[in-house]
């Protein structure tokens, strides 16, 4: 038994990780420890502090921190896509199992009801295109955001659009303003072009009259006390991880100055109802629900 324990400890010691091949966690095999010899003339033999020799492969490349972070993000993205495919496959399997347990009459009624629900959802989203409550998302902040921030913004808008289809009885009319250039290219991968929303390459101040615009900003001094169907509530399309002050407030001021009219700027009453919140900046989808 003692001999087996010693062999196990020796084996674990030989399998100690010596080099990382990349920032994604892909590791080299440790078969090239003290008992192994270089596989090629270009391989480098390194003597460790413990006196053991290690063979550093010739194709080993030390990555920068930025490259490691990039590969980790790519690995997380691939893992997320894999989990999403697994969830879809699992839901499909559960649906098939459920349908197999139904009688032919019940199965026909079940599929007919699914078709009716889908038609009702499409009709509801078509009515939302002309709804009285209008929300405009100002996407003209691509120059101050990274690709990662824009991807997060597309996901947040997707969460709200999913709630519009499944949870809201009377969804609002959504306008995606400044939908052009880099934003349009990145959002196409998320299927935004198939959404039942209004898309325009113009800014909100160019799409609507100044007297109906209300910019929502956490830096505004006045609180939004009520919602008026005659107004268009503008939300800045920003994923600001460092919380830069006055971005949307300054945009409202600039739009008012260029149009020679004062554009209202209000904030949601987060501070009045959530006292223990250190930051009063909301995600885009949360702000759209609050409006």
Secondary structure, 3 states (H helix, E strand, C coil): CHHHHHHHHHHHHHCCCCCECCCCCCECCCCCCCCCCCCCCCCEEEECCCCCEEEECCCCCCCCHHHHHHHHHHHHHHHHHHHHHHHHHHHHHHHHHHHHCCCHHHHHHHHHHHHHHHHHHHHHHHHHCCCCCEEEEECCCHHHCCHHHHHHHHHHHHHHHHHHHHCCCCCCEEEEECCCHHHHHHHHCCCHHHCCCEECCCCHHHHCCHHHEEEECCCCCCECCCCCCCCEEEEECCCCCCCCCCHHHHHHHHHHHHHCCCCEEEECCHHHHCCCCCCCCCCHHHHHHHC
